[in-house]
């Protein structure tokens, strides 16, 4: 499942590997509509991986119901799993989250999450795959 050995990919390779929705989100920084993507209301136990490269991103024990319509987590699987960028799009300033391995757009992180971190990683479901425990 881990595709990191073949990175980086050309645009054509990404288009071949990903579904149109995954490509739009991961490679073009798109966003799925709230309450429509996979995993936003999932309660299954397991590991969420990047749909682009298979890297580990989040564990189900850090997932919580934020009511925002996207899967939300209070912590990434490790500090090195994701990277943060300033996002000034849509007339606001937010913190974008990208996969640290393949640079795929995942979503955003906000400082309004639960303890212990106080963070809410708001992630597009199509940007991930799920490995059930």
C-alpha positions in Angstrom: 0.0 0.0 0.0 2.9 2.4 0.7 3.7 4.2 -2.6 6.5 6.4 -1.3 9.2 4.6 -3.2 7.9 5.9 -6.5 7.5 9.6 -5.5 7.5 12.1 -7.0 4.9 11.4 -9.7 4.1 13.2 -12.9 0.7 14.8 -13.3 -0.3 12.0 -15.7 0.8 9.3 -13.1 -1.3 11.1 -10.4 -4.3 11.2 -12.7 -4.0 7.5 -13.5 -3.6 6.5 -9.8 -6.3 8.7 -8.3 -10.1 8.9 -8.8 -11.2 12.2 -10.3 -12.4 13.4 -6.8 -9.2 12.3 -5.1 -7.1 14.1 -7.8 -9.2 17.3 -7.4 -8.7 17.3 -3.7 -5.1 16.0 -3.3 -3.5 17.6 -6.3 -5.6 20.7 -6.9 -6.4 21.6 -3.2 -10.1 21.0 -3.7 -12.6 20.4 -0.9 -15.5 17.9 -0.8 -18.9 19.2 0.3 -19.6 18.8 4.0 -21.4 15.6 5.1 -20.8 13.9 1.7 -17.3 12.3 1.8 -16.3 9.0 3.2 -15.4 8.7 6.9 -17.0 11.9 8.3 -19.3 9.8 10.4 -17.4 6.5 10.6 -16.9 5.0 14.1 -14.7 2.1 13.0 -11.3 1.5 14.6 -8.2 1.6 12.5 -5.7 3.7 10.6 -6.3 6.5 8.1 -3.7 6.7 5.3 -3.0 9.2 2.5 -4.9 8.2 -0.6 -2.0 9.5 -2.7 0.9 7.6 -1.2 -0.3 5.4 1.6 1.5 7.2 4.4 0.0 7.0 7.8 -1.9 10.1 8.8 -4.4 9.6 11.7 -5.6 6.9 14.0 -9.3 6.4 14.8 -8.7 6.9 18.5 -7.9 10.6 17.8 -11.1 11.1 15.7 -14.0 13.0 17.2 -17.4 14.4 16.0 -16.8 18.1 15.5 -20.2 18.6 13.7 -18.4 20.2 10.7 -19.2 17.5 8.2 -15.6 16.3 7.6 -13.6 13.7 9.5 -12.0 15.5 12.4 -9.0 14.5 14.5 -7.2 16.1 17.4 -3.8 14.7 16.5 -1.8 13.4 13.5 -0.2 9.9 13.9 3.2 11.7 14.3 4.4 15.3 14.1 6.2 14.4 10.8 3.1 12.9 9.1 1.7 16.2 8.0 3.0 19.6 7.2 1.4 23.0 7.7 1.2 26.0 5.2 -0.5 29.3 5.4 -3.6 29.4 3.2 -4.8 32.8 2.3 -7.5 31.7 -0.2 -11.2 32.6 -0.1 -10.6 35.9 1.8 -9.4 34.3 5.0 -6.2 33.1 6.6 -6.2 29.4 7.6 -3.6 26.7 8.2 -3.6 24.1 5.4 -2.6 20.5 6.1 -0.7 18.5 3.5 0.7 15.0 3.5 4.4 15.3 4.4 5.4 12.5 2.0 3.6 13.3 -1.3 2.5 16.9 -0.6 -1.2 16.1 -1.2 -3.7 18.5 0.1 -5.6 17.0 3.0 -7.6 19.9 4.6 -7.0 22.4 7.4 -6.3 22.5 11.1 -8.0 24.9 13.5 -7.3 25.7 17.2 -10.8 24.8 18.4 -10.5 21.1 19.0 -10.8 19.0 22.2 -8.1 18.2 24.8 -5.4 17.1 24.9 -4.2 19.2 21.9 -7.0 21.7 21.4 -6.6 21.1 17.6 -9.2 20.1 15.0 -7.7 18.6 11.9 -10.6 18.9 9.4 -9.7 16.5 6.6 -11.3 15.6 3.3 -12.4 12.0 3.4 -11.5 11.4 -0.2 -7.9 12.4 0.6 -7.6 9.2 2.7 -8.0 5.5 2.7 -8.9 3.4 5.8 -7.3 0.3 7.2 -9.6 -1.4 9.6 -8.1 -2.9 12.8 
